[in-house]
Amino acid sequence: MDDYRARRTLFEQESTFRVDAGMLTRSVGGADVQHLALADVRKVRLAYQPLTMVDRWVCSVEGGGARIWVPSASFLGPARAEDRRATFRPFVEALSQAIAAQPGASEVSFAKGSNWSAYGALALLIVLVVMLVLLALGVMGAFIDGQGVGGASWVFLPTLVVLMSVRMVWRVWRRNRRAPFDPNAFPVDFAPTA
C-alpha cells in the first residue's frame, strides 16, 4: 500500500500516513507522531465534511486509546485546498481491508456517515427553508404595498446566502446518514474520484 500525504488543517504541517508491520502511522516532517496497531482498531468511520474550497471526506480510525483521522483535502494556505481523492480513496480502501483482515475484526465497527451530522444538517435545512419562505413573504409584501421591484431589492443578498447554505447543508444531510459498510465492498459514494 502506498503512503498518503495531506495537510490536515491550515495550522499543521503535511502529514504522511502509512501502513506497515500491522501499524497505521502518522508522521510529520519525518518524525512519527501517532501509531495505532491495526489489531487494536475498534472503529472505522467515514464521513463527509464540506469545505467552501473543495469537498472533503474524512476517514477516522479509533482504538486502543488513539484516534487517527485522514482527510481527502490538503490545505495549501488560507482559503486554498487541494482535492486528493485520487490517492485518498485507494489508501482508505486498502486500510479498511487491512483492518478487516486482522484477528478479531468481527468486533470492529465499520460505519459511513454520522447521525449527529446528518440530523443536525436536516434541522438546519428546515430552518433555511423557513427563512426562504419568510423572504418570499417579504417580497410579496413589497409588491402588495406598491413598492415594486425597488422595494423588494433588499431580498437579493439574503436569498443568495440562504440558497448557497441550502446547497451545502443538503449535501451534508444526503451524504452523512449513518450506515454500516463492508470494508471488502467499499461504498461507491464515498470520496468518488470520477
Protein Blocks (a to p, Z undefined) as FASTA:
>chain_A
ZZddddfbfkbccdddddeehiacddeehiafbdcdfklpcbdcddddddfkbccddddd
eeehiacdddfbdcfbehiacdfklmmmmmmmmmmmmmmmpghklmpccdedjfklmmmm
mmmmmmmmmmmmmmmmmmmmmmmnonommlmmmmmmmmmmmmmmmmmmmmmmmmmcccdd
dfklccfkgopaZZ
